Amino acid sequence: MLRVLGKLPVEKFHFACSGGSDSMVFLDFLRRYPKNRFDVLHFNHGTQYCDEAEEFVTAKCAEFGLECHTARIARRRAKGESQEEYWRNERYGFFSRFSDAPIVTCHHLGDAVETWVMSSLHGEGKLIPYRNARYNIIRPFLCTPKSEIEDWAARHGVKYVTDGSNFDISLNRNFVRLKMMDLVREINPGIEKTIAKKIRAAYRESEAKEK
């Protein structure tokens, strides 16, 4: 079973979907509960694989009877802006148009561990926060391990597309994921449990401040 941190929004929300395995699994999960009222946001990052992903997501949304909003890269990368920053900045610019309601993203425990490792290399381990108030983003799946996502996909026959750019190790996150994470787990087999515990503690603290 996929794990939800906190509660999903009671009213309508937006769901950010790339068409990859993680987002299609969480889309399948959300669709199984009729009380969930949401539409889909899909951003095309302009890579050679993204047109296929956009076609796939829009077709699936039509099949499922879900409204799908799409956009794509609209400018050239600025000088001094890394490729990952470029994609993130453009994607979040798109999200800003939909901050009228919560935007649910697909960040999971594997993403959180990678972020912790990457930020630790720069001096301080950082958690992916549950909430980004600026864009009205929430990340309710942060404590779900990648293994549970893969299990759900297999058991429910979830279809998805694979973005070949995810294997480009010139991108920092891909390098950490593909070259470093097995070694990190060999040194610290319990790192997922450690980060999940930190995420839950940070969530409880942030929610307490909201009250």
Summary of the structure (lengths in Angstrom):
residues: 211
radius of gyration: 17.0
end to end distance: 29.2
largest distance: 46.5
contacts: 600
relative contact order: 0.18
helix: 50%
strand: 10%
